[in-house]
Amino acid sequence: MDLNILYEDTEIILCIKPAGIPTQTSRPGTPDMVSILKNHLYKKSTVKKPPYLAVIHRLDQPVEGLLVFAKTPAAAKELNRQLQTSGFGKYYLAVLMGCPSIPEADLEDYLVKDGRTNTSHICTKDTPGAKSARLHYRILKTPYSDSMNEMSDNSEMTKSDKCLVEIQLDTGRHHQIRVQMANIGCPIAGDRKYGSPYSSERQLQLFACRLKFIHPKNKKHMEFNHTPDIHL
């Protein structure tokens, strides 16, 4: 696999994870981004010892997009602090099977993970293992418009239509975006696990398109963008 590294210095490394490659896995013989990047760091290092690499956030295996990793314990600590205090901006693009009735909104739910089936579902606050899940979505484009500003408020859009949305993720729960969008009746195209089993899309149409954070050492504002190949 050819690595697509957008930025690297002594503290962090940022790359684009291809769809189909896990962020990290314990399955023997299965390549993941951690092992691939560690191999990259080992080859370029003059000190031949296992390199340090910390996972800061994860993407589901079918998801393509931006990932940042820490190359030092201090960088990992600072990036994790930002992640826990909402100082870390994670933005996604998704093609939905259906158009939400509200063009822009916050979604707040509680999710619980089922480890046996590797799925999550909406639950009540009092459900054992429940965790809060928050995101903000905004419709960018529909089959009838080139942008949100051109959307009509009549009922041209139907549940059978697709639309392109931008999603800002506030919490990082297991399968969160996929579950919350399916819960409002608009599952992500290509997501056979959460509501579109007959989708013609071969790849899950969910992409990590933008990351914003403060550099853990020099404190500069860092922003990276990825433009995936998306068709409505």
CYANA upper distance limits for C-alpha pairs under 8 A (distance plus 0.5 A):
  3 LEU  CA     15 CYS  CA      7.99
  3 LEU  CA     16 ILE  CA      8.36
  4 ASN  CA     15 CYS  CA      6.06
  4 ASN  CA     16 ILE  CA      6.10
  4 ASN  CA     17 LYS  CA      8.29
  5 ILE  CA     13 ILE  CA      7.88
  5 ILE  CA     14 LEU  CA      6.42
  5 ILE  CA     15 CYS  CA      4.67
  5 ILE  CA     16 ILE  CA      7.09
  6 LEU  CA     13 ILE  CA      8.49
  6 LEU  CA     14 LEU  CA      6.25
  6 LEU  CA     15 CYS  CA      5.85
  6 LEU  CA     16 ILE  CA      7.97
  7 TYR  CA     12 ILE  CA      8.43
  7 TYR  CA     13 ILE  CA      6.31
  7 TYR  CA     14 LEU  CA      5.67
  7 TYR  CA     15 CYS  CA      7.51
  8 GLU  CA     12 ILE  CA      6.32
  8 GLU  CA     13 ILE  CA      4.82
  8 GLU  CA     14 LEU  CA      6.78
  9 ASP  CA     13 ILE  CA      7.07
 10 THR  CA     71 LYS  CA      7.26
 10 THR  CA     72 THR  CA      8.46
 11 GLU  CA     70 ALA  CA      6.50
 11 GLU  CA     71 LYS  CA      5.49
 11 GLU  CA     72 THR  CA      6.32
 11 GLU  CA     75 ALA  CA      6.43
 11 GLU  CA    216 PRO  CA      7.94
 11 GLU  CA    217 LYS  CA      7.84
 12 ILE  CA     68 VAL  CA      7.39
 12 ILE  CA     69 PHE  CA      6.20
 12 ILE  CA     70 ALA  CA      5.06
 12 ILE  CA     71 LYS  CA      5.74
 12 ILE  CA     72 THR  CA      8.23
 12 ILE  CA     75 ALA  CA      7.68
 13 ILE  CA     68 VAL  CA      6.28
 13 ILE  CA     69 PHE  CA      5.88
 13 ILE  CA     70 ALA  CA      7.02
 13 ILE  CA     71 LYS  CA      7.57
 14 LEU  CA     66 LEU  CA      7.57
 14 LEU  CA     67 LEU  CA      6.20
 14 LEU  CA     68 VAL  CA      4.79
 14 LEU  CA     69 PHE  CA      6.83
 15 CYS  CA     66 LEU  CA      6.33
 15 CYS  CA     67 LEU  CA      6.09
 15 CYS  CA     68 VAL  CA      7.05
 16 ILE  CA     64 GLU  CA      7.59
 16 ILE  CA     65 GLY  CA      5.44
 16 ILE  CA     66 LEU  CA      5.11
 16 ILE  CA     67 LEU  CA      6.69
 16 ILE  CA    226 HIS  CA      8.38
 17 LYS  CA     21 ILE  CA      7.46
 17 LYS  CA     23 THR  CA      8.18
 17 LYS  CA     33 MET  CA      7.61
 17 LYS  CA     63 VAL  CA      8.37
 17 LYS  CA     64 GLU  CA      5.96
 17 LYS  CA     65 GLY  CA      5.72
 17 LYS  CA     66 LEU  CA      6.76
 17 LYS  CA     67 LEU  CA      7.17
 18 PRO  CA     63 VAL  CA      7.82
 18 PRO  CA     64 GLU  CA      5.35
 18 PRO  CA     65 GLY  CA      7.22
 19 ALA  CA     61 GLN  CA      6.86
 19 ALA  CA     62 PRO  CA      5.25
 19 ALA  CA     63 VAL  CA      5.49
 19 ALA  CA     64 GLU  CA      4.92
 19 ALA  CA     65 GLY  CA      8.38
 19 ALA  CA    203 GLN  CA      8.07
 20 GLY  CA     61 GLN  CA      5.66
 20 GLY  CA     62 PRO  CA      5.31
 20 GLY  CA     63 VAL  CA      7.66
 20 GLY  CA     64 GLU  CA      8.41
 21 ILE  CA     31 PRO  CA      7.50
 21 ILE  CA     32 ASP  CA      6.19
 21 ILE  CA     33 MET  CA      7.45
 21 ILE  CA     61 GLN  CA      5.94
 21 ILE  CA     62 PRO  CA      7.74
 22 PRO  CA     31 PRO  CA      8.07
 22 PRO  CA     32 ASP  CA      5.50
 22 PRO  CA     33 MET  CA      6.99
 22 PRO  CA     59 LEU  CA      8.02
 22 PRO  CA     60 ASP  CA      7.25
 22 PRO  CA     61 GLN  CA      4.86
 22 PRO  CA     62 PRO  CA      8.34
 23 THR  CA     32 ASP  CA      6.03
 23 THR  CA     33 MET  CA      5.48
 23 THR  CA     34 VAL  CA      6.94
 23 THR  CA     58 ARG  CA      6.43
 23 THR  CA     59 LEU  CA      6.76
 23 THR  CA     60 ASP  CA      7.85
 23 THR  CA     61 GLN  CA      7.30
 24 GLN  CA     32 ASP  CA      5.72
 24 GLN  CA     33 MET  CA      6.68
 24 GLN  CA     34 VAL  CA      6.23
 24 GLN  CA     35 SER  CA      8.25
 25 THR  CA     30 THR  CA      7.80
 25 THR  CA     31 PRO  CA      8.43
 25 THR  CA     32 ASP  CA      6.82
 31 PRO  CA     35 SER  CA      7.16
 31 PRO  CA     36 ILE  CA      7.35
 32 ASP  CA     36 ILE  CA      6.64
 33 MET  CA     37 LEU  CA      6.40
 34 VAL  CA     38 LYS  CA      6.53
 34 VAL  CA     53 LEU  CA      7.80
 34 VAL  CA     55 VAL  CA      8.16
 35 SER  CA     39 ASN  CA      6.63
 36 ILE  CA     40 HIS  CA      6.88
 37 LEU  CA     41 LEU  CA      6.69
 38 LYS  CA     42 TYR  CA      6.53
 38 LYS  CA     50 PRO  CA      8.06
 38 LYS  CA     51 PRO  CA      6.60
 38 LYS  CA     52 TYR  CA      8.15
 38 LYS  CA     53 LEU  CA      7.34
 39 ASN  CA     43 LYS  CA      6.68
 40 HIS  CA     44 LYS  CA      7.00
 41 LEU  CA     45 SER  CA      6.59
 41 LEU  CA     51 PRO  CA      6.96
 42 TYR  CA     48 LYS  CA      7.04
 42 TYR  CA     49 LYS  CA      7.61
 42 TYR  CA     50 PRO  CA      7.16
 42 TYR  CA     51 PRO  CA      6.62
 51 PRO  CA     71 LYS  CA      8.48
 52 TYR  CA     71 LYS  CA      6.15
 52 TYR  CA     72 THR  CA      6.91
 53 LEU  CA     69 PHE  CA      7.01
 53 LEU  CA     70 ALA  CA      6.19
 53 LEU  CA     71 LYS  CA      5.40
 53 LEU  CA     72 THR  CA      7.52
 54 ALA  CA     69 PHE  CA      6.15
 54 ALA  CA     70 ALA  CA      5.51
 54 ALA  CA     71 LYS  CA      7.03
 54 ALA  CA     72 THR  CA      8.12
 54 ALA  CA     73 PRO  CA      8.11
 54 ALA  CA     76 ALA  CA      6.73
 55 VAL  CA     68 VAL  CA      8.18
 55 VAL  CA     69 PHE  CA      5.83
 55 VAL  CA     70 ALA  CA      7.33
 55 VAL  CA     76 ALA  CA      8.41
 56 ILE  CA     68 VAL  CA      7.19
 56 ILE  CA     69 PHE  CA      6.24
 56 ILE  CA     70 ALA  CA      7.50
 56 ILE  CA     76 ALA  CA      7.31
 56 ILE  CA     79 LEU  CA      7.40
 56 ILE  CA     80 ASN  CA      6.78
 57 HIS  CA     67 LEU  CA      7.64
 57 HIS  CA     68 VAL  CA      7.93
 57 HIS  CA     69 PHE  CA      8.49
 57 HIS  CA    172 GLY  CA      8.49
 58 ARG  CA     67 LEU  CA      7.73
 59 LEU  CA     63 VAL  CA      6.55
 59 LEU  CA     64 GLU  CA      8.21
 59 LEU  CA     65 GLY  CA      8.38
 59 LEU  CA     67 LEU  CA      8.18
 59 LEU  CA    208 ALA  CA      8.48
 60 ASP  CA    175 HIS  CA      7.63
 62 PRO  CA    203 GLN  CA      7.48
 62 PRO  CA    204 LEU  CA      6.47
 63 VAL  CA    204 LEU  CA      7.05
 63 VAL  CA    205 GLN  CA      8.19
 63 VAL  CA    206 LEU  CA      6.28
 63 VAL  CA    207 PHE  CA      6.33
 63 VAL  CA    208 ALA  CA      7.88
 64 GLU  CA    206 LEU  CA      7.57
 64 GLU  CA    207 PHE  CA      5.59
 64 GLU  CA    208 ALA  CA      6.82
 65 GLY  CA    207 PHE  CA      5.84
 65 GLY  CA    208 ALA  CA      4.73
 65 GLY  CA    209 CYS  CA      6.43
 65 GLY  CA    226 HIS  CA      7.30
 66 LEU  CA    208 ALA  CA      5.97
 66 LEU  CA    209 CYS  CA      6.90
 66 LEU  CA    210 ARG  CA      7.41
 66 LEU  CA    211 LEU  CA      7.48
 66 LEU  CA    224 PHE  CA      8.43
 66 LEU  CA    225 ASN  CA      8.27
 66 LEU  CA    226 HIS  CA      7.47
 69 PHE  CA     76 ALA  CA      8.24
 70 ALA  CA     75 ALA  CA      6.05
 70 ALA  CA     76 ALA  CA      5.54
 70 ALA  CA     79 LEU  CA      8.35
 71 LYS  CA     75 ALA  CA      7.37
 71 LYS  CA     76 ALA  CA      7.94
 72 THR  CA     76 ALA  CA      6.80
 73 PRO  CA     77 LYS  CA      6.66
 74 ALA  CA     78 GLU  CA      6.84
 74 ALA  CA    216 PRO  CA      8.28
 75 ALA  CA     79 LEU  CA      6.59
 75 ALA  CA    216 PRO  CA      5.71
 75 ALA  CA    217 LYS  CA      7.48
 76 ALA  CA     80 ASN  CA      6.48
 77 LYS  CA     81 ARG  CA      6.68
 78 GLU  CA     82 GLN  CA      6.88
 78 GLU  CA    216 PRO  CA      6.10
 79 LEU  CA     83 LEU  CA      6.66
 79 LEU  CA     88 PHE  CA      8.35
 79 LEU  CA    213 PHE  CA      8.41
 79 LEU  CA    214 ILE  CA      8.49
 79 LEU  CA    216 PRO  CA      6.79
 80 ASN  CA     84 GLN  CA      6.69
 81 ARG  CA     85 THR  CA      6.73
 82 GLN  CA     86 SER  CA      6.57
 82 GLN  CA     87 GLY  CA      5.02
 82 GLN  CA     88 PHE  CA      5.89
 82 GLN  CA    213 PHE  CA      7.99
 83 LEU  CA     87 GLY  CA      6.51
 83 LEU  CA     88 PHE  CA      5.52
 86 SER  CA    170 ASP  CA      7.36
 87 GLY  CA    213 PHE  CA      6.97
 87 GLY  CA    214 ILE  CA      8.36
 88 PHE  CA    211 LEU  CA      8.02
 88 PHE  CA    212 LYS  CA      6.35
 88 PHE  CA    213 PHE  CA      5.40
 88 PHE  CA    214 ILE  CA      8.32
 89 GLY  CA    168 GLN  CA      7.92
 89 GLY  CA    169 LEU  CA      8.06
 89 GLY  CA    170 ASP  CA      8.41
 89 GLY  CA    210 ARG  CA      8.24
 89 GLY  CA    211 LEU  CA      6.02
 89 GLY  CA    212 LYS  CA      5.12
 89 GLY  CA    213 PHE  CA      6.80
 90 LYS  CA    168 GLN  CA      6.39
 90 LYS  CA    169 LEU  CA      6.13
 90 LYS  CA    170 ASP  CA      8.14
 90 LYS  CA    208 ALA  CA      7.90
 90 LYS  CA    210 ARG  CA      6.62
 90 LYS  CA    211 LEU  CA      5.55
 90 LYS  CA    212 LYS  CA      7.23
 91 TYR  CA    166 GLU  CA      7.44
 91 TYR  CA    167 ILE  CA      6.06
 91 TYR  CA    168 GLN  CA      5.05
 91 TYR  CA    169 LEU  CA      6.76
 91 TYR  CA    208 ALA  CA      6.58
 91 TYR  CA    209 CYS  CA      6.38
 91 TYR  CA    210 ARG  CA      5.49
 91 TYR  CA    211 LEU  CA      6.94
 92 TYR  CA    166 GLU  CA      6.14
 92 TYR  CA    167 ILE  CA      5.49
 92 TYR  CA    168 GLN  CA      6.95
 92 TYR  CA    169 LEU  CA      8.27
 92 TYR  CA    206 LEU  CA      7.39
 92 TYR  CA    207 PHE  CA      5.88
 92 TYR  CA    208 ALA  CA      4.93
 92 TYR  CA    209 CYS  CA      5.60
 92 TYR  CA    210 ARG  CA      7.23
 93 LEU  CA    164 LEU  CA      7.49
 93 LEU  CA    165 VAL  CA      6.25
 93 LEU  CA    166 GLU  CA      5.20
 93 LEU  CA    167 ILE  CA      6.74
 93 LEU  CA    206 LEU  CA      6.37
 93 LEU  CA    207 PHE  CA      5.71
 93 LEU  CA    208 ALA  CA      7.10
 93 LEU  CA    209 CYS  CA      6.81
 94 ALA  CA    164 LEU  CA      6.23
 94 ALA  CA    165 VAL  CA      5.91
 94 ALA  CA    166 GLU  CA      7.07
 94 ALA  CA    167 ILE  CA      8.08
 94 ALA  CA    188 ILE  CA      7.06
 94 ALA  CA    189 ALA  CA      8.45
 94 ALA  CA    205 GLN  CA      6.04
 94 ALA  CA    206 LEU  CA      4.96
 94 ALA  CA    207 PHE  CA      6.86
 95 VAL  CA    162 LYS  CA      7.06
 95 VAL  CA    163 CYS  CA      6.10
 95 VAL  CA    164 LEU  CA      5.10
 95 VAL  CA    165 VAL  CA      6.97
 95 VAL  CA    188 ILE  CA      6.31
 95 VAL  CA    189 ALA  CA      6.24
 95 VAL  CA    205 GLN  CA      5.99
 95 VAL  CA    206 LEU  CA      7.32
 95 VAL  CA    232 LEU  CA      7.68
 96 LEU  CA    162 LYS  CA      5.84
 96 LEU  CA    163 CYS  CA      5.85
 96 LEU  CA    164 LEU  CA      6.87
 96 LEU  CA    165 VAL  CA      7.91
 96 LEU  CA    181 MET  CA      8.46
 96 LEU  CA    186 CYS  CA      6.08
 96 LEU  CA    187 PRO  CA      6.15
 96 LEU  CA    188 ILE  CA      4.94
 96 LEU  CA    189 ALA  CA      5.92
 96 LEU  CA    205 GLN  CA      8.44
 97 MET  CA    159 LYS  CA      7.74
 97 MET  CA    160 SER  CA      7.18
 97 MET  CA    161 ASP  CA      6.81
 97 MET  CA    162 LYS  CA      5.27
 97 MET  CA    163 CYS  CA      7.55
 97 MET  CA    186 CYS  CA      5.67
 97 MET  CA    187 PRO  CA      6.01
 97 MET  CA    188 ILE  CA      6.37
 97 MET  CA    189 ALA  CA      5.98
 97 MET  CA    196 SER  CA      7.99
 98 GLY  CA    158 THR  CA      7.12
 98 GLY  CA    159 LYS  CA      4.75
 98 GLY  CA    160 SER  CA      5.83
 98 GLY  CA    161 ASP  CA      5.28
 98 GLY  CA    162 LYS  CA      5.35
 98 GLY  CA    163 CYS  CA      7.03
 98 GLY  CA    185 GLY  CA      7.72
 98 GLY  CA    186 CYS  CA      5.40
 98 GLY  CA    187 PRO  CA      7.98
 99 CYS  CA    142 THR  CA      8.35
 99 CYS  CA    157 MET  CA      7.19
 99 CYS  CA    158 THR  CA      7.22
 99 CYS  CA    159 LYS  CA      6.54
 99 CYS  CA    161 ASP  CA      6.89
 99 CYS  CA    162 LYS  CA      6.70
 99 CYS  CA    163 CYS  CA      6.19
 99 CYS  CA    186 CYS  CA      6.96
100 PRO  CA    184 ILE  CA      7.81
100 PRO  CA    185 GLY  CA      8.22
100 PRO  CA    186 CYS  CA      7.21
103 PRO  CA    138 ARG  CA      6.45
103 PRO  CA    139 ILE  CA      5.89
103 PRO  CA    148 MET  CA      8.46
104 GLU  CA    136 HIS  CA      8.00
104 GLU  CA    137 TYR  CA      6.15
104 GLU  CA    138 ARG  CA      4.81
104 GLU  CA    139 ILE  CA      6.83
105 ALA  CA    136 HIS  CA      6.29
105 ALA  CA    137 TYR  CA      6.23
105 ALA  CA    138 ARG  CA      7.27
106 ASP  CA    134 ARG  CA      7.68
106 ASP  CA    135 LEU  CA      6.27
106 ASP  CA    136 HIS  CA      4.82
106 ASP  CA    137 TYR  CA      6.97
107 LEU  CA    133 ALA  CA      8.39
107 LEU  CA    134 ARG  CA      6.16
107 LEU  CA    135 LEU  CA      5.91
107 LEU  CA    136 HIS  CA      6.67
107 LEU  CA    137 TYR  CA      8.38
107 LEU  CA    180 GLN  CA      7.84
108 GLU  CA    132 SER  CA      7.75
108 GLU  CA    133 ALA  CA      6.19
108 GLU  CA    134 ARG  CA      5.11
108 GLU  CA    135 LEU  CA      7.32
109 ASP  CA    122 ILE  CA      7.15
109 ASP  CA    123 CYS  CA      8.15
109 ASP  CA    132 SER  CA      6.43
109 ASP  CA    133 ALA  CA      5.73
109 ASP  CA    134 ARG  CA      7.15
109 ASP  CA    180 GLN  CA      8.11
110 TYR  CA    122 ILE  CA      6.20
110 TYR  CA    123 CYS  CA      5.95
110 TYR  CA    124 THR  CA      6.57
110 TYR  CA    125 LYS  CA      6.45
110 TYR  CA    130 ALA  CA      6.32
110 TYR  CA    131 LYS  CA      5.80
110 TYR  CA    132 SER  CA      4.97
110 TYR  CA    133 ALA  CA      6.11
111 LEU  CA    120 SER  CA      6.86
111 LEU  CA    121 HIS  CA      5.96
111 LEU  CA    122 ILE  CA      5.17
111 LEU  CA    123 CYS  CA      6.03
111 LEU  CA    124 THR  CA      8.43
111 LEU  CA    130 ALA  CA      5.86
111 LEU  CA    131 LYS  CA      5.87
111 LEU  CA    132 SER  CA      6.90
111 LEU  CA    133 ALA  CA      7.06
111 LEU  CA    173 ARG  CA      8.14
111 LEU  CA    176 GLN  CA      8.26
112 VAL  CA    120 SER  CA      5.96
112 VAL  CA    121 HIS  CA      6.23
112 VAL  CA    122 ILE  CA      7.16
112 VAL  CA    123 CYS  CA      6.94
112 VAL  CA    127 THR  CA      8.16
112 VAL  CA    128 PRO  CA      8.37
112 VAL  CA    129 GLY  CA      6.29
112 VAL  CA    130 ALA  CA      5.23
112 VAL  CA    131 LYS  CA      6.92
113 LYS  CA    118 ASN  CA      7.64
113 LYS  CA    119 THR  CA      6.38
113 LYS  CA    120 SER  CA      4.71
113 LYS  CA    121 HIS  CA      7.21
113 LYS  CA    129 GLY  CA      8.07
113 LYS  CA    130 ALA  CA      8.49
113 LYS  CA    174 HIS  CA      7.46
114 ASP  CA    118 ASN  CA      6.19
114 ASP  CA    119 THR  CA      5.89
114 ASP  CA    120 SER  CA      6.32
115 GLY  CA    119 THR  CA      7.42
119 THR  CA    174 HIS  CA      8.29
119 THR  CA    175 HIS  CA      7.80
120 SER  CA    174 HIS  CA      7.09
120 SER  CA    175 HIS  CA      7.03
120 SER  CA    176 GLN  CA      8.25
120 SER  CA    179 VAL  CA      7.47
121 HIS  CA    179 VAL  CA      6.90
122 ILE  CA    179 VAL  CA      7.90
122 ILE  CA    180 GLN  CA      8.19
122 ILE  CA    183 ASN  CA      8.22
123 CYS  CA    127 THR  CA      6.89
123 CYS  CA    130 ALA  CA      7.41
124 THR  CA    130 ALA  CA      7.74
125 LYS  CA    130 ALA  CA      6.60
125 LYS  CA    131 LYS  CA      8.12
125 LYS  CA    132 SER  CA      8.32
126 ASP  CA    130 ALA  CA      7.45
131 LYS  CA    173 ARG  CA      8.19
132 SER  CA    171 THR  CA      8.25
133 ALA  CA    170 ASP  CA      8.13
133 ALA  CA    171 THR  CA      6.18
133 ALA  CA    172 GLY  CA      7.95
133 ALA  CA    173 ARG  CA      7.01
133 ALA  CA    176 GLN  CA      7.44
134 ARG  CA    169 LEU  CA      7.27
134 ARG  CA    170 ASP  CA      5.90
134 ARG  CA    171 THR  CA      6.16
135 LEU  CA    167 ILE  CA      7.30
135 LEU  CA    168 GLN  CA      6.21
135 LEU  CA    169 LEU  CA      5.13
135 LEU  CA    170 ASP  CA      5.75
135 LEU  CA    171 THR  CA      7.55
135 LEU  CA    177 ILE  CA      8.27
136 HIS  CA    167 ILE  CA      6.10
136 HIS  CA    168 GLN  CA      5.66
136 HIS  CA    169 LEU  CA      7.12
136 HIS  CA    170 ASP  CA      8.21
137 TYR  CA    165 VAL  CA      6.91
137 TYR  CA    166 GLU  CA      6.12
137 TYR  CA    167 ILE  CA      4.85
137 TYR  CA    168 GLN  CA      6.89
138 ARG  CA    165 VAL  CA      5.88
138 ARG  CA    166 GLU  CA      5.80
138 ARG  CA    167 ILE  CA      7.03
139 ILE  CA    148 MET  CA      6.59
139 ILE  CA    163 CYS  CA      7.48
139 ILE  CA    164 LEU  CA      6.49
139 ILE  CA    165 VAL  CA      4.79
139 ILE  CA    166 GLU  CA      6.95
140 LEU  CA    146 ASP  CA      8.44
140 LEU  CA    147 SER  CA      5.86
140 LEU  CA    148 MET  CA      5.37
140 LEU  CA    163 CYS  CA      8.09
140 LEU  CA    164 LEU  CA      6.01
140 LEU  CA    165 VAL  CA      5.68
140 LEU  CA    166 GLU  CA      7.12
141 LYS  CA    145 SER  CA      6.41
141 LYS  CA    146 ASP  CA      6.01
141 LYS  CA    147 SER  CA      5.21
141 LYS  CA    148 MET  CA      6.10
141 LYS  CA    151 MET  CA      8.44
141 LYS  CA    163 CYS  CA      6.26
141 LYS  CA    164 LEU  CA      5.57
141 LYS  CA    165 VAL  CA      7.54
142 THR  CA    146 ASP  CA      7.46
142 THR  CA    147 SER  CA      7.89
142 THR  CA    148 MET  CA      8.24
142 THR  CA    151 MET  CA      7.97
142 THR  CA    161 ASP  CA      8.35
142 THR  CA    162 LYS  CA      7.06
142 THR  CA    163 CYS  CA      4.99
142 THR  CA    164 LEU  CA      6.86
142 THR  CA    232 LEU  CA      8.19
143 PRO  CA    161 ASP  CA      7.70
143 PRO  CA    162 LYS  CA      7.34
143 PRO  CA    163 CYS  CA      7.27
143 PRO  CA    232 LEU  CA      7.32
144 TYR  CA    151 MET  CA      7.62
145 SER  CA    150 GLU  CA      5.95
145 SER  CA    151 MET  CA      6.27
146 ASP  CA    150 GLU  CA      7.23
147 SER  CA    151 MET  CA      7.48
152 SER  CA    156 GLU  CA      8.14
157 MET  CA    161 ASP  CA      6.87
159 LYS  CA    185 GLY  CA      8.45
159 LYS  CA    186 CYS  CA      8.13
162 LYS  CA    232 LEU  CA      7.07
163 CYS  CA    232 LEU  CA      7.37
164 LEU  CA    232 LEU  CA      7.79
169 LEU  CA    177 ILE  CA      8.41
172 GLY  CA    176 GLN  CA      7.30
175 HIS  CA    179 VAL  CA      6.60
176 GLN  CA    180 GLN  CA      6.55
177 ILE  CA    181 MET  CA      6.50
178 ARG  CA    182 ALA  CA      6.65
178 ARG  CA    187 PRO  CA      7.12
178 ARG  CA    188 ILE  CA      6.88
178 ARG  CA    191 ASP  CA      8.18
178 ARG  CA    194 TYR  CA      7.20
179 VAL  CA    183 ASN  CA      6.57
179 VAL  CA    187 PRO  CA      8.25
179 VAL  CA    194 TYR  CA      7.04
180 GLN  CA    184 ILE  CA      7.26
181 MET  CA    185 GLY  CA      7.27
181 MET  CA    186 CYS  CA      5.91
181 MET  CA    187 PRO  CA      5.80
181 MET  CA    188 ILE  CA      7.50
182 ALA  CA    186 CYS  CA      5.49
182 ALA  CA    187 PRO  CA      4.40
182 ALA  CA    188 ILE  CA      7.58
182 ALA  CA    194 TYR  CA      6.80
182 ALA  CA    195 GLY  CA      6.74
183 ASN  CA    187 PRO  CA      8.07
187 PRO  CA    191 ASP  CA      7.52
187 PRO  CA    194 TYR  CA      7.10
187 PRO  CA    195 GLY  CA      6.12
187 PRO  CA    196 SER  CA      6.87
188 ILE  CA    195 GLY  CA      8.44
188 ILE  CA    196 SER  CA      7.83
188 ILE  CA    204 LEU  CA      7.59
188 ILE  CA    205 GLN  CA      6.80
188 ILE  CA    206 LEU  CA      7.56
189 ALA  CA    196 SER  CA      7.05
189 ALA  CA    199 SER  CA      6.75
189 ALA  CA    201 GLU  CA      6.92
189 ALA  CA    204 LEU  CA      6.63
189 ALA  CA    205 GLN  CA      5.95
190 GLY  CA    196 SER  CA      7.00
190 GLY  CA    197 PRO  CA      8.10
190 GLY  CA    199 SER  CA      5.84
190 GLY  CA    200 SER  CA      7.39
190 GLY  CA    201 GLU  CA      5.21
190 GLY  CA    202 ARG  CA      6.53
190 GLY  CA    203 GLN  CA      6.09
190 GLY  CA    204 LEU  CA      4.84
190 GLY  CA    205 GLN  CA      6.55
191 ASP  CA    195 GLY  CA      7.13
191 ASP  CA    196 SER  CA      6.09
191 ASP  CA    197 PRO  CA      7.38
191 ASP  CA    199 SER  CA      8.04
191 ASP  CA    204 LEU  CA      5.97
191 ASP  CA    205 GLN  CA      8.24
192 ARG  CA    196 SER  CA      5.49
192 ARG  CA    197 PRO  CA      4.57
192 ARG  CA    198 TYR  CA      7.74
192 ARG  CA    199 SER  CA      7.80
193 LYS  CA    197 PRO  CA      7.50
201 GLU  CA    205 GLN  CA      8.18
205 GLN  CA    230 ILE  CA      8.27
207 PHE  CA    228 PRO  CA      7.55
208 ALA  CA    226 HIS  CA      7.96
209 CYS  CA    225 ASN  CA      6.02
209 CYS  CA    226 HIS  CA      5.13
209 CYS  CA    227 THR  CA      6.87
209 CYS  CA    228 PRO  CA      7.99
210 ARG  CA    223 GLU  CA      7.66
210 ARG  CA    224 PHE  CA      6.08
210 ARG  CA    225 ASN  CA      4.99
210 ARG  CA    226 HIS  CA      6.77
211 LEU  CA    222 MET  CA      8.44
211 LEU  CA    223 GLU  CA      6.11
211 LEU  CA    224 PHE  CA      5.84
211 LEU  CA    225 ASN  CA      7.23
212 LYS  CA    221 HIS  CA      7.89
212 LYS  CA    222 MET  CA      6.16
212 LYS  CA    223 GLU  CA      4.99
212 LYS  CA    224 PHE  CA      7.23
213 PHE  CA    221 HIS  CA      6.60
213 PHE  CA    222 MET  CA      5.89
213 PHE  CA    223 GLU  CA      7.22
214 ILE  CA    219 LYS  CA      5.84
214 ILE  CA    220 LYS  CA      6.04
214 ILE  CA    221 HIS  CA      5.17
214 ILE  CA    222 MET  CA      6.20
215 HIS  CA    219 LYS  CA      5.17
215 HIS  CA    220 LYS  CA      5.72
215 HIS  CA    221 HIS  CA      6.81
215 HIS  CA    222 MET  CA      6.77
